Amino acid sequence: MGVVTAAYIGATILFVLALGGLSHPETARRGNAYGIVGMAIALLATLIGVVTANYTLLLGALAVGGAIGLMLARRVQMTQMPELVAILHSLVGLAAMLVGFANFMDPEVQLAGIERTIHDIETYLGILIGAVTFSGSVIAFGKLSAKITGKPLVLPGRHWLNLVLLLVTIWQGSAFVAESAAGEGLTPLLIMSAIALLFGIHMVMAIGGADMPVVISMLNSYSGWAAAATGFMLSNDLLIVTGALVGSSGAILSYIMCRAMNRRFLAVIAGGFGTAAGAPASAEMHGEVRPIEAADAAQLLRDAKEVMIVPGYGMAVAQAQHVVFELTKALKAKGVNVRFGIHPVAGRMPGHMNVLLAEANVPYDIVFEMDEINEDFPDVDVSIIIGANDIVNPSAQEVPDSPIAGMPVLEVWKGKATIVLKRSMATGYAGVENPLFYKENTCMLFGDARESLSKVLRAL
């Protein structure tokens, strides 16, 4: 077991290095490599030093799982990454549930006294967290893939309902520990599992579309704690440490996302953004929309010295990141200073836009976070908004009763001119109308972002 322990310690160190590498785009590839090597070491150490039987079944499961993972990695588009992450979280939760039930029903587990009580609590919590993670992640997948509406489902008295579910869960936990000591306990475990599954569904269904990046990071945290609970059940130190790393990093990321949206985490879980639809816009209220052609947009860019590009989910949908990079190179060749402004919750998951820009080889040194460049917009000649909506919406600052009121946004309207690329005048994921589209210094370039930018590039 000394070799196994050493291998687990080495894998843990590599997982820590992986998280450190993933904290910045320039080191993300190295971080991924650390994670891959660490997981390979962990698997080999477990296969060689821990597993003593059923090798055929285990290797067959590894082959099937590896084949599915490889297929998904090859087929899933970048626009589908948020829902892929959500459904993978659900698998972690499901695994925790299954391991918990298998561990509870394992006849070889013979414990008594306080050891039995501690083990039962570990099993109960593992199944509880796993069930919430599983059902919540499935609903998040449905919302992100548009199979379920992004609007929140707000039930009457939902907070009281959550409180009742919590009290019943605690009561069933007490019953489970008492019955387990007498050789029973399956009934309260099943009741708790059903309640936890319903709670996961209700919790995510009540969260509005604009809060989905927080939901993804929150479920990431839940999956980590589910893995850690599984590690306690199986007395596996590596699983405990790895789960704790994922759980704590996911919790920190959730906090960062909430701070970026000026929201409290509990407020997001209780209902989040998008709980009310924005009022429909009208010409009388906002002014007239000013459509623009690609040639005119090119002329604005040709005369500019400072250009800011703000990508959003529309860039991901149109797969326009590569033509954006070509446009950037063309503008820089003409002496234009081009920078990218990234909102922390742009897209459908944290870091979504950074990943797309990195894929297109956009240099990291011209990509800036919102806090770094928001004060520079008064000096920007042209801002190009590519499929973004809520993150550049002045309503967050100007309309106190807006569903996104108080959310920090990129203040693009303070620049000299703004070009917004959109397919239509539809609202963003939060369902809020955007007064930016009606401002005097804003022009709308309608159409597919990749096609529109290709026309602009040719005209430029």
N, C-alpha and C positions, 0 to 999 in steps of 0.2 A: 504493500500500500504506500510505501515511501515514494516510489516512482510515480504513482498516480497522483499523490498529493503535490509533488514537485511539478508535474505536468499541469495540474489545475492552477497552481500558483502562477506558472508561466502564462497560461491562457488568460487568467485574470489580469495580469499586467498588460498583455496585448489588448484586451478589451478596453482597459483604461486609456491606453495609447490610441486606440481606435476612436474613442469619444473625443479625445483631444484633437486628433487629426480632422475629424468631421466638423470641428467648430469653425473652420475657415476654408473657403473654396480652394485656396492654393495648396492646402495639405489634405484635402478630402480624399484624393486617390490613395495617398499613403495610409490614411486612416482606414479606408476600406480594406486595404491589403493586410493591415494589422488584424482587423476583425476576422478576415477569412482564415489567416494562419492560426489565430487563437481558437477559432471554432474547430478547425481541422485537428489541432492538438487535443482539444477537449473530447472530440468524438473518438479519436484513436485511443486516448487514455481510458475512456469508458469501455470501449470494445475489448481492449486487451486486458485491462486490470480490474474491471468491475463486473462485466457481464460474464456469466458462467454457463449459460444455456440458451437455447432458442436462437442460435446464430442465423439459421436460415430465414426465420421469420423477420429478424431484425434487419439483416442485410437486404431482404426483399423490400421492406418498408423504406429503407434508406434509398434504394434504387428508384422506387416509385416516387417518393417525395422529391428526390433530386431531379428526376425527369420533369416533374410538374413545374418545379421552380425554374429550371432551365427554359422550358417552353414559355412560361410567363415572362421571363426576362427578355426573351427574343421577340415576343408578340405584343406586349403591352406598350402602348404609345405613352409619351411623356404627359399628354393630357389626361391619361388614365391613372397616373401614379397615385393621386390622392385616394381614389377608391380601392386601388390595389393595396395600399398601406392599411386602409381600414379593414379590408377582408382578411389580411394577414394577421392583424390584431385579433380578429374573431377566432382564428385558429389557435392562437395562444390561449385564449380564454377557454375554448372547447377542450384543449388538451389538459388544462388545469382541472376542469370539471371531471374528465374521464379518469385522470390519475387519482383524483380525490376519491371517487367512488370505488375504483379498483383497490386503492390502498385501504379503504374502510372495510371492504369485503374480503380482503386477503386473509385466509385462515392462518398463515404463517406469522402474522403480526400478533404476538402475545405480550401484552403489557398490562400492568396493574397499578393501582394507586394513582399518585400524582403524575407519573409518566403517562398513564393512559389518558388522564384528563388533558394534559398538555397536547398529546398527540391528537385527541379528538378536536380540540380547539383549532389546531393547525389545519386539520382536514376540513373542518367547517368553514373556516375563513378562506381557505384555498378554493373550495367549491363556490362560495359566495362571490368572491372577487372574479373568479373565472366566468361565472354565469352572467354577471353584470357586464363584463368585458365582451363576452360572446354576443349577447343580444344587442347591446349598444353599438358594437362595431358593425353588425349586420345592418342595422338601421342607418348608420352613418354611410355605409357603402351604398345603400339604396338612395339616400339623399344626394350623395356626391355624383352618382351615375344617373340621376334624374329619373330613377325608377320610383322614387317616392318624392312627393312635393317638398321643396325646401322651406315652405312656410311652417312655422311652429304649430303644433297641435297642443293647444292650451285647454286642459280639462278644468271644469269648475272645481274649486277647492283642491287643486293639485298639491299644494303644500301640506294640507292635512292628510291627503292620501299618502304622500311620501312618508309622513310621520307615522301613520298607522302601519305601513309596510315595514318601517324600521323597527317599531315595537314588536310586531309579530315575528320578525326575523330574530330579534334578541330572545324572545320567549321560546321560539323553536330551538334556538341554540342551547338554551338551558335544558330543554327537554331532551335534546340529542345527547348531551354529555351525560345526563342521568340515565337514559335508556341504554347508551352504549356500554356503560359500566356493567349493565345486566345482560349484555350480549345482544341487545336490540339496537334501535336507533335509525333504521332505514326510513321510516315514515316521516319523522321531522326533517330529515335530510332532503327528502323529495319535496316536501312542502316548501322548505327554504329555497330550494333550487327553482321551483316554479315562481316564487315571489321575486327572486333575484332576476330571473329572466324578464319578468314583467316590468320590474323597476328599470332595467337597462333600456327596454323599449320606450317606456314612458319618459325617461330622462332625456334621451337623444331626440325623440319626437318633439319635445317641448322647446328645443333649441332652434333658433332661427338661422337662416342661411349664412348671414355674415359672420356668425360665430363658429363656422365649421372648422377653420384652422385651429381654434382652441380645442374643439372636440377631438380632432385628430391627435394633438399632443396629449390631451387628457387620457384618451384611450391607450395611447402609447405608454403612459405612466401606469395605467391600470394593468396592462399586459405584463409590465415588469413586476408589479407587486404580485400578480397571479403566479408568475414564474418563481418568485422568491418563496411564496407560500408552498408551491410544489416542492421546492428544494428542502424546506423544513420537513415536509411529509416524508420525503425520501432520504432525509439525512445526507443531502448532497451539497457540500459547501460551495462548489462552483456555481450551481444553479441559484443558490441563495445570493451570492455576491453579484452574479450577472443580473439577476432580477432586480436587486437593489440598485444597481447602476442604471438600468433602464428606467425603473420606477422613479428614482430621484431626478434623473435628467429630464424625463418627461414632465415631471411636476414643475421643475424650474422653467422649462420651455413654455408650459401653460401659463405660468406667472408672467413671463416676458410677453407672451401674446396678449394677455389681458391688460398689461400695462400699456402696450402699444395701442390698444383700443380704448384706453381709459375706462376699463371695466374691472369689476371685482369678480374673482373666480366663482364665488357662490352665486353672484347675480347671473352669470352665464349659465350655470347648472340649473338655476331656477327658471330661466326663460330666455335670456340672451337677447341679441338684436333680432330685428325682423318680426317683433311681436305686433307691429302695426304697419299697415301698408302706407306708403307715402301718398300724399295727395296728388291727383293727376295734374300734370303740368298743362299750362295753356299759354297761348301767345300773349294774352292780356296780362298774365301774371309775370311772365319771364322775358318777353320780347320775342324777336324773330330768330329762327335758326338760320345760320348762314352756311349753306353747302359750298364746297370748294372742289375744284378738279385737281388731278394729280399735277398738272403743269403749273397751276398757281401755287400749290404746296411746294413744289420744287423751287419756284422763284423766291418764296419766303425763306426757304432754307439757304438758297444761294446768297441772299443778302445778309444772312445772320452771321454773327461772330460767336455767340454762345447758344448752344442747343442742348436741351435736356430731354431725354427720352424716358417715359414712364410706362413700363410694360404692365399688363394685367392679364387676366385669364383669357381674354380675347386673342392675345398673342399665342398662347398655348394652343387654343382651339385651331387657329389658322396655321400653326406650325411656321410662324413668321420670323423666328429668332435668327435664322441664317440670312435672310434678306435684310434684317435689321443690322446685322454685322456688316454686310456689304455696303449698306447705306452709310453706316458709321465710318467705314474706311474711305468712302468717296468724299464725305464731308471733311474728314480730317486732312485728306489730300488737298483740299481747297483752303486749308488754314482755319477751319471752323473748330472750336473747342467743343467736343461732344462728351456729355456725361450721362450716366443712367441714374435715375432716382428710384429706389426700391422701398416700397412700404412693407413693414414686417408681416402683414397678413395679405399681401397681394397673391392672387391665385386661390387655390383650394387647400393648400397645406403650407406650413412654415418652410421658407426657403425655395418655394416653387419656382419663382422667377430667376433666382440665382442659379438654380440647376439648369434651366433652359438657356440662359446666357452663357454659362460655362460650356454647355454642349456645343454652342455655336462659336466657341473660342473668343468670346468678347473679353478683352483684357480686364483683369480684376481691378487694376488701379483706376479705371474710369467708372466703376460701379460703386455707388454710395448708398448708404442707408438714409432713411427719411430725416433723422435727426442731424445728419451731417450736411445736408444740402437744402433744407427747407428755407433757411434764411437767404439763400442765393437767388431765389426766383425773381425778385425785382430786377436783377441784372441779366436775366435770361431773355434772349431775343425771341426764340421759338421753343415752345414745349410741345413734344409729340406724345400724345396719349394713345397707347396701342391697346385697345380693348379693356381699359380700366374704367371703373365707374365709381364704386363706393369710396375708394381710397383717394379720389380727387374731388369729392363732393363737398361744396361749400356749406351745404345744409348742416354738416356736423358742427360748424361754428356759428351759423347764422339763424338756424331754426331750433329754438329751445326744446320743442316737443317732437323733434324728428327722432325716429327710431335709432339713428346713429349719432344723436347729439352727444358732444363731448369726445367723440372719437378723433384722435389726431389724424390729420390728412395732409397730403402733399399739396401745398398752396400754389398750384400752377397758375391760377387766375391772376396772380400778382405779376406775372411775366408780361412782356410786351405783346406776345401773340401765342395762341394755343391752337394746335391742330389735333382734333379728336378723331381717331379712326374707330368706327363702329359699323356694324351691319345695319342697325336700325336705331330708333330712339328708345328701345326697350330699356327698362330699369335694370340695375345690377342685381346681385344675388340677395341683397337685403330688401329688395322691392321698393327702393326709395328713388323718387325723381331727382335729377341732377340739374340744378340751376346753372352749372358751368356751361352747359351746352347752349345757353341762351345769352351769355354775356357778349358784349360788343367786340371783345378781342378774341373770341373763339370762333373757329371755322370747323365744320364737320366734313370729313372725307369718308363718305359712306362706301361700304363694300367689304369684301374679304380682305383682311389686313395684309396677307402675303401678296395678293394681287395688286392691291392699292399701293403698297410700298415698292413693288417691282416697277409699277408705272412711274412713281416718283423718282426712283433711281435712274430709270431710262431718261426721263426728262431732265434730271440733274446733270 
